[in-house]
Amino acid sequence: MAIETLKKGATVSQRLSRLVPSVHRALREAEVQHERRRAEERRRQTYEQLRALSVHLQYVREEERIHIAREVHDELASRSRD
């Protein structure tokens, strides 16, 4: 915006009065973009952590099922021998 103002032949005082708000707006927009990128990265990391946790939980459940099945099998086998 500042460059466009200069191209249109604004006076020095007009250029300066418009330059400061333009720079502030550009800085705010850059900060917003940066925050969006950081938020997206945090969201992606959280998603990956949840996915890994879900996989681990499924593994633990399956291991527990196997353990219980073996205990039941061993218990039934020992009763049938008695």
Buried (B, 14 or more C-beta within 10 A) or exposed (E): EBEEBBEEEBEEEEBEEBBEEBEEEEEEEEEEEEEEEEEEEEEEEEEEEEEEEEEEEEEEEEEEEEEEEEEEEEEEEEEEEE
